[in-house]
Amino acid sequence: MSDPTDAPAITEHEWLDRYELAFILRGVPQHVAQQARVAETFATLSNGFRDDPEGAADMEMSYWSE
């Protein structure tokens, strides 16, 4: 029997939608935000950001240089 606390509070699709939107709201062009979404997989960067796609986007963007 699986533990219900292991399940994410949001779906993968919703997580990725919010992840992409976080980039756009921070001034990233939509086509770049879409590329970030495609490159992202729920299982990789969501680690530690299970219910916080905006935090995951912030972390990802912290590695970018201008």
C-alpha positions as CSV (number, residue, x, y, z in Angstrom):
1,M,0.0,0.0,0.0
2,S,1.5,3.4,-1.0
3,D,1.7,6.3,1.4
4,P,-0.6,9.1,0.1
5,T,2.0,11.7,1.4
6,D,4.3,10.4,-1.4
7,A,2.0,11.6,-4.1
8,P,2.6,15.2,-5.3
9,A,-0.1,17.7,-4.4
10,I,-0.3,18.8,-8.0
11,T,-0.2,16.9,-11.3
12,E,2.9,16.8,-13.5
13,H,1.0,18.8,-16.2
14,E,0.1,21.5,-13.6
15,W,3.6,21.6,-12.2
16,L,5.1,22.1,-15.7
17,D,2.5,24.8,-16.5
18,R,3.4,26.7,-13.4
19,Y,7.1,26.2,-14.0
20,E,6.8,27.7,-17.5
21,L,4.6,30.5,-16.2
22,A,7.2,31.4,-13.5
23,F,9.8,32.0,-16.2
24,I,7.4,34.3,-18.1
25,L,6.4,36.2,-15.0
26,R,10.1,36.9,-14.4
27,G,10.5,38.4,-17.8
28,V,11.8,35.4,-19.7
29,P,10.5,35.4,-23.3
30,Q,7.8,32.8,-23.9
31,H,9.8,30.8,-26.4
32,V,12.6,30.4,-23.9
33,A,10.2,29.5,-21.1
34,Q,8.7,26.9,-23.4
35,Q,12.2,25.5,-24.1
36,A,12.8,25.3,-20.4
37,R,9.6,23.4,-19.9
38,V,10.5,20.9,-22.6
39,A,14.0,20.4,-21.1
40,E,12.6,19.9,-17.7
41,T,11.2,16.6,-16.5
42,F,9.1,16.4,-13.4
43,A,11.4,13.8,-11.8
44,T,14.6,15.8,-12.1
45,L,14.4,19.4,-11.0
46,S,11.2,18.8,-9.0
47,N,13.3,16.9,-6.5
48,G,13.0,19.1,-3.5
49,F,10.5,21.3,-5.3
50,R,7.6,18.8,-5.4
51,D,5.0,21.4,-4.7
52,D,7.0,24.5,-5.7
53,P,7.5,24.8,-9.4
54,E,8.1,28.5,-9.0
55,G,11.0,27.8,-6.6
56,A,12.4,25.3,-9.1
57,A,12.2,27.9,-11.9
58,D,14.0,30.4,-9.6
59,M,16.7,27.8,-8.8
60,E,17.1,27.1,-12.5
61,M,17.4,30.7,-13.4
62,S,20.0,31.3,-10.7
63,Y,22.4,29.4,-12.9
64,W,21.8,31.6,-15.9
65,S,24.1,34.5,-16.7
66,E,23.0,37.6,-18.5
